[in-house]
Amino acid sequence: MELRAAYLFFEFRIAYVYATRHFCRSPLSLLKHEDGEIEQVRGIISQLVPILVDRKSKTLYTGLSEVVTEMWSRIDSVWISKRQSVL
């Protein structure tokens, strides 16, 4: 059980780092609520870490490499969707 929690923590940290770099803000608490940035951060993190918004999520990792591989694929999909919305 502790190992699964560590993998989920690592998954959340990757998402946090991605959002921090994406918005060029560290820490994310510096974001302004009135600019809508907080909602954008929530949207990105919820796409990257679906267990935070979907309590029925059954994502289980068996190793750290699996976490990294899954996160890369999610980051790619978030990046592609953001790019398409700009075009």
Biopython code that builds the backbone (N, CA, C, O; Angstrom):
import numpy as np
from Bio.PDB.StructureBuilder import StructureBuilder

atoms = [
    (1, "MET", "N", (0.816, -1.192, 0.000)),
    (1, "MET", "CA", (0.000, 0.000, 0.000)),
    (1, "MET", "C", (0.861, 1.258, 0.000)),
    (1, "MET", "O", (0.566, 2.201, -0.735)),
    (2, "GLU", "N", (1.924, 1.293, 0.813)),
    (2, "GLU", "CA", (2.764, 2.483, 0.894)),
    (2, "GLU", "C", (3.425, 2.785, -0.445)),
    (2, "GLU", "O", (3.596, 3.948, -0.808)),
    (3, "LEU", "N", (3.794, 1.741, -1.176)),
    (3, "LEU", "CA", (4.450, 1.949, -2.460)),
    (3, "LEU", "C", (3.494, 2.574, -3.463)),
    (3, "LEU", "O", (3.890, 3.452, -4.230)),
    (4, "ARG", "N", (2.245, 2.134, -3.469)),
    (4, "ARG", "CA", (1.254, 2.726, -4.376)),
    (4, "ARG", "C", (1.040, 4.199, -4.057)),
    (4, "ARG", "O", (0.902, 5.017, -4.966)),
    (5, "ALA", "N", (1.012, 4.541, -2.779)),
    (5, "ALA", "CA", (0.861, 5.940, -2.383)),
    (5, "ALA", "C", (2.072, 6.752, -2.836)),
    (5, "ALA", "O", (1.929, 7.905, -3.242)),
    (6, "ALA", "N", (3.242, 6.168, -2.768)),
    (6, "ALA", "CA", (4.455, 6.864, -3.224)),
    (6, "ALA", "C", (4.394, 7.118, -4.721)),
    (6, "ALA", "O", (4.803, 8.184, -5.181)),
    (7, "TYR", "N", (3.892, 6.162, -5.485)),
    (7, "TYR", "CA", (3.765, 6.345, -6.926)),
    (7, "TYR", "C", (2.763, 7.458, -7.244)),
    (7, "TYR", "O", (3.000, 8.270, -8.138)),
    (8, "LEU", "N", (1.647, 7.496, -6.514)),
    (8, "LEU", "CA", (0.659, 8.553, -6.722)),
    (8, "LEU", "C", (1.232, 9.916, -6.335)),
    (8, "LEU", "O", (0.956, 10.917, -6.996)),
    (9, "PHE", "N", (2.022, 9.955, -5.276)),
    (9, "PHE", "CA", (2.667, 11.202, -4.883)),
    (9, "PHE", "C", (3.625, 11.657, -5.978)),
    (9, "PHE", "O", (3.671, 12.841, -6.310)),
    (10, "PHE", "N", (4.382, 10.730, -6.535)),
    (10, "PHE", "CA", (5.310, 11.053, -7.610)),
    (10, "PHE", "C", (4.555, 11.553, -8.834)),
    (10, "PHE", "O", (4.990, 12.496, -9.495)),
    (11, "GLU", "N", (3.429, 10.925, -9.132)),
    (11, "GLU", "CA", (2.595, 11.343, -10.258)),
    (11, "GLU", "C", (2.110, 12.788, -10.051)),
    (11, "GLU", "O", (2.155, 13.596, -10.979)),
    (12, "PHE", "N", (1.653, 13.106, -8.848)),
    (12, "PHE", "CA", (1.199, 14.455, -8.564)),
    (12, "PHE", "C", (2.348, 15.458, -8.656)),
    (12, "PHE", "O", (2.156, 16.568, -9.153)),
    (13, "ARG", "N", (3.522, 15.090, -8.190)),
    (13, "ARG", "CA", (4.680, 15.996, -8.251)),
    (13, "ARG", "C", (5.055, 16.312, -9.700)),
    (13, "ARG", "O", (5.383, 17.454, -10.020)),
    (14, "ILE", "N", (5.006, 15.312, -10.568)),
    (14, "ILE", "CA", (5.295, 15.557, -11.989)),
    (14, "ILE", "C", (4.278, 16.541, -12.554)),
    (14, "ILE", "O", (4.644, 17.466, -13.279)),
    (15, "ALA", "N", (3.003, 16.347, -12.226)),
    (15, "ALA", "CA", (1.956, 17.249, -12.711)),
    (15, "ALA", "C", (2.171, 18.661, -12.172)),
    (15, "ALA", "O", (1.981, 19.636, -12.900)),
    (16, "TYR", "N", (2.561, 18.780, -10.918)),
    (16, "TYR", "CA", (2.805, 20.097, -10.319)),
    (16, "TYR", "C", (3.977, 20.795, -11.005)),
    (16, "TYR", "O", (3.909, 21.987, -11.308)),
    (17, "VAL", "N", (5.038, 20.052, -11.244)),
    (17, "VAL", "CA", (6.205, 20.624, -11.920)),
    (17, "VAL", "C", (5.819, 21.060, -13.337)),
    (17, "VAL", "O", (6.216, 22.137, -13.783)),
    (18, "TYR", "N", (5.061, 20.244, -14.032)),
    (18, "TYR", "CA", (4.621, 20.597, -15.384)),
    (18, "TYR", "C", (3.802, 21.890, -15.354)),
    (18, "TYR", "O", (4.035, 22.790, -16.161)),
    (19, "ALA", "N", (2.852, 21.983, -14.433)),
    (19, "ALA", "CA", (2.009, 23.181, -14.346)),
    (19, "ALA", "C", (2.842, 24.401, -13.961)),
    (19, "ALA", "O", (2.615, 25.494, -14.480)),
    (20, "THR", "N", (3.790, 24.226, -13.068)),
    (20, "THR", "CA", (4.665, 25.324, -12.670)),
    (20, "THR", "C", (5.453, 25.847, -13.859)),
    (20, "THR", "O", (5.553, 27.058, -14.054)),
    (21, "ARG", "N", (6.007, 24.953, -14.647)),
    (21, "ARG", "CA", (6.766, 25.358, -15.830)),
    (21, "ARG", "C", (5.857, 25.953, -16.906)),
    (21, "ARG", "O", (6.226, 26.922, -17.570)),
    (22, "HIS", "N", (4.679, 25.375, -17.073)),
    (22, "HIS", "CA", (3.740, 25.833, -18.093)),
    (22, "HIS", "C", (3.295, 27.279, -17.831)),
    (22, "HIS", "O", (3.192, 28.079, -18.761)),
    (23, "PHE", "N", (3.034, 27.602, -16.569)),
    (23, "PHE", "CA", (2.556, 28.935, -16.215)),
    (23, "PHE", "C", (3.677, 29.870, -15.767)),
    (23, "PHE", "O", (3.427, 31.033, -15.447)),
    (24, "CYS", "N", (4.898, 29.372, -15.743)),
    (24, "CYS", "CA", (6.061, 30.189, -15.351)),
    (24, "CYS", "C", (5.846, 30.836, -13.990)),
    (24, "CYS", "O", (6.193, 32.000, -13.788)),
    (25, "ARG", "N", (5.275, 30.082, -13.058)),
    (25, "ARG", "CA", (5.041, 30.578, -11.707)),
    (25, "ARG", "C", (5.482, 29.526, -10.698)),
    (25, "ARG", "O", (5.148, 28.347, -10.806)),
    (26, "SER", "N", (6.234, 29.988, -9.728)),
    (26, "SER", "CA", (6.619, 29.089, -8.643)),
    (26, "SER", "C", (6.624, 29.889, -7.356)),
    (26, "SER", "O", (7.358, 30.870, -7.245)),
    (27, "PRO", "N", (5.844, 29.501, -6.411)),
    (27, "PRO", "CA", (4.869, 28.409, -6.390)),
    (27, "PRO", "C", (3.577, 28.802, -7.124)),
    (27, "PRO", "O", (3.359, 29.967, -7.458)),
    (28, "LEU", "N", (2.753, 27.818, -7.355)),
    (28, "LEU", "CA", (1.502, 28.072, -8.073)),
    (28, "LEU", "C", (0.547, 28.949, -7.276)),
    (28, "LEU", "O", (-0.410, 29.488, -7.833)),
    (29, "SER", "N", (0.793, 29.093, -6.000)),
    (29, "SER", "CA", (-0.070, 29.957, -5.182)),
    (29, "SER", "C", (0.047, 31.425, -5.591)),
    (29, "SER", "O", (-0.760, 32.249, -5.162)),
    (30, "LEU", "N", (1.042, 31.761, -6.416)),
    (30, "LEU", "CA", (1.193, 33.137, -6.897)),
    (30, "LEU", "C", (0.244, 33.471, -8.047)),
    (30, "LEU", "O", (0.145, 34.629, -8.451)),
    (31, "LEU", "N", (-0.446, 32.477, -8.571)),
    (31, "LEU", "CA", (-1.370, 32.706, -9.672)),
    (31, "LEU", "C", (-2.537, 33.569, -9.216)),
    (31, "LEU", "O", (-2.955, 33.505, -8.060)),
    (32, "LYS", "N", (-3.053, 34.366, -10.123)),
    (32, "LYS", "CA", (-4.164, 35.250, -9.806)),
    (32, "LYS", "C", (-5.489, 34.585, -10.151)),
    (32, "LYS", "O", (-5.683, 34.076, -11.255)),
    (33, "HIS", "N", (-6.378, 34.601, -9.199)),
    (33, "HIS", "CA", (-7.683, 33.976, -9.391)),
    (33, "HIS", "C", (-8.497, 34.706, -10.459)),
    (33, "HIS", "O", (-9.209, 34.073, -11.238)),
    (34, "GLU", "N", (-8.396, 36.011, -10.496)),
    (34, "GLU", "CA", (-9.221, 36.779, -11.433)),
    (34, "GLU", "C", (-8.790, 36.604, -12.886)),
    (34, "GLU", "O", (-9.575, 36.885, -13.792)),
    (35, "ASP", "N", (-7.578, 36.152, -13.125)),
    (35, "ASP", "CA", (-7.116, 35.929, -14.499)),
    (35, "ASP", "C", (-7.566, 34.575, -15.055)),
    (35, "ASP", "O", (-7.358, 34.289, -16.234)),
    (36, "GLY", "N", (-8.165, 33.762, -14.230)),
    (36, "GLY", "CA", (-8.600, 32.441, -14.666)),
    (36, "GLY", "C", (-7.483, 31.414, -14.711)),
    (36, "GLY", "O", (-7.685, 30.285, -15.156)),
    (37, "GLU", "N", (-6.298, 31.812, -14.246)),
    (37, "GLU", "CA", (-5.159, 30.885, -14.285)),
    (37, "GLU", "C", (-5.352, 29.702, -13.341)),
    (37, "GLU", "O", (-4.924, 28.588, -13.645)),
    (38, "ILE", "N", (-5.984, 29.936, -12.211)),
    (38, "ILE", "CA", (-6.178, 28.852, -11.244)),
    (38, "ILE", "C", (-7.040, 27.750, -11.850)),
    (38, "ILE", "O", (-6.754, 26.565, -11.678)),
    (39, "GLU", "N", (-8.094, 28.144, -12.560)),
    (39, "GLU", "CA", (-8.953, 27.147, -13.202)),
    (39, "GLU", "C", (-8.185, 26.382, -14.280)),
    (39, "GLU", "O", (-8.389, 25.182, -14.464)),
    (40, "GLN", "N", (-7.302, 27.084, -14.990)),
    (40, "GLN", "CA", (-6.489, 26.416, -16.005)),
    (40, "GLN", "C", (-5.535, 25.415, -15.361)),
    (40, "GLN", "O", (-5.345, 24.314, -15.878)),
    (41, "VAL", "N", (-4.939, 25.793, -14.236)),
    (41, "VAL", "CA", (-4.044, 24.870, -13.531)),
    (41, "VAL", "C", (-4.821, 23.655, -13.056)),
    (41, "VAL", "O", (-4.361, 22.523, -13.206)),
    (42, "ARG", "N", (-5.988, 23.880, -12.488)),
    (42, "ARG", "CA", (-6.817, 22.754, -12.027)),
    (42, "ARG", "C", (-7.159, 21.817, -13.181)),
    (42, "ARG", "O", (-7.141, 20.595, -13.028)),
    (43, "GLY", "N", (-7.469, 22.402, -14.337)),
    (43, "GLY", "CA", (-7.784, 21.582, -15.505)),
    (43, "GLY", "C", (-6.604, 20.741, -15.952)),
    (43, "GLY", "O", (-6.761, 19.559, -16.258)),
    (44, "ILE", "N", (-5.424, 21.342, -15.990)),
    (44, "ILE", "CA", (-4.227, 20.604, -16.404)),
    (44, "ILE", "C", (-3.898, 19.502, -15.411)),
    (44, "ILE", "O", (-3.648, 18.362, -15.801)),
    (45, "ILE", "N", (-3.899, 19.842, -14.127)),
    (45, "ILE", "CA", (-3.553, 18.830, -13.121)),
    (45, "ILE", "C", (-4.589, 17.716, -13.091)),
    (45, "ILE", "O", (-4.233, 16.553, -12.898)),
    (46, "SER", "N", (-5.865, 18.047, -13.278)),
    (46, "SER", "CA", (-6.881, 16.987, -13.286)),
    (46, "SER", "C", (-6.741, 16.073, -14.500)),
    (46, "SER", "O", (-7.080, 14.893, -14.424)),
    (47, "GLN", "N", (-6.241, 16.608, -15.629)),
    (47, "GLN", "CA", (-5.983, 15.757, -16.795)),
    (47, "GLN", "C", (-4.764, 14.867, -16.549)),
    (47, "GLN", "O", (-4.732, 13.713, -16.978)),
    (48, "LEU", "N", (-3.779, 15.404, -15.865)),
    (48, "LEU", "CA", (-2.550, 14.641, -15.631)),
    (48, "LEU", "C", (-2.686, 13.647, -14.490)),
    (48, "LEU", "O", (-2.053, 12.592, -14.510)),
    (49, "VAL", "N", (-3.505, 13.970, -13.496)),
    (49, "VAL", "CA", (-3.694, 13.090, -12.333)),
    (49, "VAL", "C", (-5.196, 12.870, -12.145)),
    (49, "VAL", "O", (-5.808, 13.474, -11.265)),
    (50, "PRO", "N", (-5.786, 12.008, -12.969)),
    (50, "PRO", "CA", (-7.244, 11.849, -12.943)),
    (50, "PRO", "C", (-7.799, 11.329, -11.614)),
    (50, "PRO", "O", (-8.978, 11.535, -11.324)),
    (51, "ILE", "N", (-6.984, 10.667, -10.812)),
    (51, "ILE", "CA", (-7.489, 10.143, -9.543)),
    (51, "ILE", "C", (-7.899, 11.266, -8.589)),
    (51, "ILE", "O", (-8.663, 11.033, -7.653)),
    (52, "LEU", "N", (-7.397, 12.478, -8.820)),
    (52, "LEU", "CA", (-7.769, 13.613, -7.970)),
    (52, "LEU", "C", (-9.208, 14.045, -8.188)),
    (52, "LEU", "O", (-9.831, 14.589, -7.276)),
    (53, "VAL", "N", (-9.748, 13.815, -9.371)),
    (53, "VAL", "CA", (-11.125, 14.224, -9.668)),
    (53, "VAL", "C", (-12.059, 13.039, -9.859)),
    (53, "VAL", "O", (-13.274, 13.188, -9.732)),
    (54, "ASP", "N", (-11.522, 11.883, -10.158)),
    (54, "ASP", "CA", (-12.340, 10.686, -10.377)),
    (54, "ASP", "C", (-12.013, 9.667, -9.297)),
    (54, "ASP", "O", (-11.050, 8.909, -9.415)),
    (55, "ARG", "N", (-12.809, 9.656, -8.258)),
    (55, "ARG", "CA", (-12.556, 8.758, -7.122)),
    (55, "ARG", "C", (-12.708, 7.280, -7.496)),
    (55, "ARG", "O", (-12.270, 6.401, -6.754)),
    (56, "LYS", "N", (-13.325, 7.014, -8.638)),
    (56, "LYS", "CA", (-13.479, 5.627, -9.078)),
    (56, "LYS", "C", (-12.318, 5.174, -9.954)),
    (56, "LYS", "O", (-12.317, 4.057, -10.472)),
    (57, "SER", "N", (-11.340, 6.044, -10.113)),
    (57, "SER", "CA", (-10.172, 5.709, -10.927)),
    (57, "SER", "C", (-9.459, 4.501, -10.341)),
    (57, "SER", "O", (-9.261, 4.410, -9.129)),
    (58, "LYS", "N", (-9.086, 3.595, -11.193)),
    (58, "LYS", "CA", (-8.461, 2.348, -10.751)),
    (58, "LYS", "C", (-6.999, 2.271, -11.185)),
    (58, "LYS", "O", (-6.441, 1.179, -11.296)),
    (59, "THR", "N", (-6.378, 3.423, -11.430)),
    (59, "THR", "CA", (-4.995, 3.445, -11.872)),
    (59, "THR", "C", (-4.083, 2.915, -10.775)),
    (59, "THR", "O", (-4.042, 3.454, -9.669)),
    (60, "LEU", "N", (-3.362, 1.867, -11.091)),
    (60, "LEU", "CA", (-2.387, 1.291, -10.174)),
    (60, "LEU", "C", (-1.066, 1.135, -10.910)),
    (60, "LEU", "O", (-1.019, 0.620, -12.026)),
    (61, "TYR", "N", (-0.023, 1.575, -10.287)),
    (61, "TYR", "CA", (1.297, 1.462, -10.898)),
    (61, "TYR", "C", (2.083, 0.364, -10.201)),
    (61, "TYR", "O", (1.975, 0.170, -8.991)),
    (62, "THR", "N", (2.871, -0.344, -10.986)),
    (62, "THR", "CA", (3.698, -1.405, -10.423)),
    (62, "THR", "C", (5.157, -1.007, -10.316)),
    (62, "THR", "O", (5.970, -1.728, -9.739)),
    (63, "GLY", "N", (5.478, 0.142, -10.875)),
    (63, "GLY", "CA", (6.856, 0.603, -10.805)),
    (63, "GLY", "C", (6.973, 2.065, -11.191)),
    (63, "GLY", "O", (6.065, 2.639, -11.792)),
    (64, "LEU", "N", (8.088, 2.651, -10.843)),
    (64, "LEU", "CA", (8.313, 4.059, -11.127)),
    (64, "LEU", "C", (8.391, 4.330, -12.626)),
    (64, "LEU", "O", (7.933, 5.373, -13.094)),
    (65, "SER", "N", (8.965, 3.404, -13.374)),
    (65, "SER", "CA", (9.051, 3.600, -14.825)),
    (65, "SER", "C", (7.658, 3.637, -15.456)),
    (65, "SER", "O", (7.442, 4.338, -16.445)),
    (66, "GLU", "N", (6.730, 2.897, -14.896)),
    (66, "GLU", "CA", (5.349, 2.916, -15.393)),
    (66, "GLU", "C", (4.700, 4.277, -15.130)),
    (66, "GLU", "O", (3.936, 4.769, -15.961)),
    (67, "VAL", "N", (4.996, 4.882, -13.987)),
    (67, "VAL", "CA", (4.474, 6.218, -13.675)),
    (67, "VAL", "C", (5.005, 7.226, -14.690)),
    (67, "VAL", "O", (4.244, 8.026, -15.234)),
    (68, "VAL", "N", (6.310, 7.185, -14.943)),
    (68, "VAL", "CA", (6.928, 8.131, -15.864)),
    (68, "VAL", "C", (6.370, 7.964, -17.277)),
    (68, "VAL", "O", (6.061, 8.954, -17.941)),
    (69, "THR", "N", (6.240, 6.730, -17.736)),
    (69, "THR", "CA", (5.708, 6.468, -19.075)),
    (69, "THR", "C", (4.280, 6.974, -19.203)),
    (69, "THR", "O", (3.940, 7.615, -20.197)),
    (70, "GLU", "N", (3.446, 6.698, -18.220)),
    (70, "GLU", "CA", (2.050, 7.148, -18.245)),
    (70, "GLU", "C", (1.960, 8.666, -18.206)),
    (70, "GLU", "O", (1.153, 9.263, -18.919)),
    (71, "MET", "N", (2.779, 9.286, -17.382)),
    (71, "MET", "CA", (2.753, 10.743, -17.289)),
    (71, "MET", "C", (3.203, 11.401, -18.595)),
    (71, "MET", "O", (2.633, 12.411, -19.008)),
    (72, "TRP", "N", (4.220, 10.835, -19.245)),
    (72, "TRP", "CA", (4.666, 11.401, -20.527)),
    (72, "TRP", "C", (3.535, 11.364, -21.543)),
    (72, "TRP", "O", (3.335, 12.323, -22.288)),
    (73, "SER", "N", (2.797, 10.263, -21.577)),
    (73, "SER", "CA", (1.705, 10.184, -22.551)),
    (73, "SER", "C", (0.609, 11.196, -22.224)),
    (73, "SER", "O", (0.019, 11.780, -23.133)),
    (74, "ARG", "N", (0.332, 11.408, -20.950)),
    (74, "ARG", "CA", (-0.681, 12.400, -20.569)),
    (74, "ARG", "C", (-0.196, 13.814, -20.865)),
    (74, "ARG", "O", (-0.968, 14.648, -21.338)),
    (75, "ILE", "N", (1.071, 14.087, -20.592)),
    (75, "ILE", "CA", (1.625, 15.409, -20.871)),
    (75, "ILE", "C", (1.557, 15.690, -22.371)),
    (75, "ILE", "O", (1.220, 16.796, -22.792)),
    (76, "ASP", "N", (1.883, 14.672, -23.172)),
    (76, "ASP", "CA", (1.777, 14.843, -24.627)),
    (76, "ASP", "C", (0.351, 15.193, -25.036)),
    (76, "ASP", "O", (0.148, 16.081, -25.865)),
    (77, "SER", "N", (-0.636, 14.511, -24.470)),
    (77, "SER", "CA", (-2.024, 14.781, -24.848)),
    (77, "SER", "C", (-2.464, 16.160, -24.378)),
    (77, "SER", "O", (-3.210, 16.833, -25.088)),
    (78, "VAL", "N", (-2.026, 16.601, -23.204)),
    (78, "VAL", "CA", (-2.357, 17.947, -22.726)),
    (78, "VAL", "C", (-1.705, 18.986, -23.619)),
    (78, "VAL", "O", (-2.342, 19.972, -23.989)),
    (79, "TRP", "N", (-0.450, 18.781, -23.967)),
    (79, "TRP", "CA", (0.270, 19.720, -24.812)),
    (79, "TRP", "C", (-0.380, 19.831, -26.191)),
    (79, "TRP", "O", (-0.530, 20.929, -26.727)),
    (80, "ILE", "N", (-0.760, 18.697, -26.755)),
    (80, "ILE", "CA", (-1.400, 18.694, -28.077)),
    (80, "ILE", "C", (-2.752, 19.401, -28.014)),
    (80, "ILE", "O", (-3.071, 20.189, -28.904)),
    (81, "SER", "N", (-3.546, 19.136, -26.987)),
    (81, "SER", "CA", (-4.865, 19.780, -26.889)),
    (81, "SER", "C", (-4.723, 21.284, -26.674)),
    (81, "SER", "O", (-5.517, 22.057, -27.211)),
    (82, "LYS", "N", (-3.727, 21.715, -25.900)),
    (82, "LYS", "CA", (-3.504, 23.151, -25.704)),
    (82, "LYS", "C", (-3.044, 23.803, -27.003)),
    (82, "LYS", "O", (-3.465, 24.914, -27.326)),
    (83, "ARG", "N", (-2.192, 23.121, -27.739)),
    (83, "ARG", "CA", (-1.701, 23.663, -29.002)),
    (83, "ARG", "C", (-2.829, 23.794, -30.018)),
    (83, "ARG", "O", (-2.900, 24.789, -30.740)),
    (84, "GLN", "N", (-3.711, 22.798, -30.082)),
    (84, "GLN", "CA", (-4.818, 22.852, -31.032)),
    (84, "GLN", "C", (-5.805, 23.949, -30.668)),
    (84, "GLN", "O", (-6.417, 24.540, -31.556)),
    (85, "SER", "N", (-5.973, 24.234, -29.377)),
    (85, "SER", "CA", (-6.892, 25.288, -28.985)),
    (85, "SER", "C", (-6.346, 26.667, -29.352)),
    (85, "SER", "O", (-7.120, 27.607, -29.527)),
    (86, "VAL", "N", (-5.029, 26.799, -29.469)),
    (86, "VAL", "CA", (-4.417, 28.062, -29.858)),
    (86, "VAL", "C", (-4.565, 28.283, -31.359)),
    (86, "VAL", "O", (-4.769, 29.408, -31.815)),
    (87, "LEU", "N", (-4.458, 27.188, -32.124)),
    (87, "LEU", "CA", (-4.568, 27.290, -33.584)),
    (87, "LEU", "C", (-5.991, 27.508, -33.932)),
    (87, "LEU", "O", (-6.328, 27.625, -35.110)),
]
sb = StructureBuilder()
sb.init_structure("model")
sb.init_model(0)
sb.init_chain("A")
sb.init_seg("    ")
for serial, (resi, resn, name, xyz) in enumerate(atoms, 1):
    if name == "N":
        sb.init_residue(resn, " ", resi, " ")
    sb.init_atom(name, np.array(xyz, "f"), 0.0, 1.0, " ", f" {name:<3s}", serial, name[0])
structure = sb.get_structure()
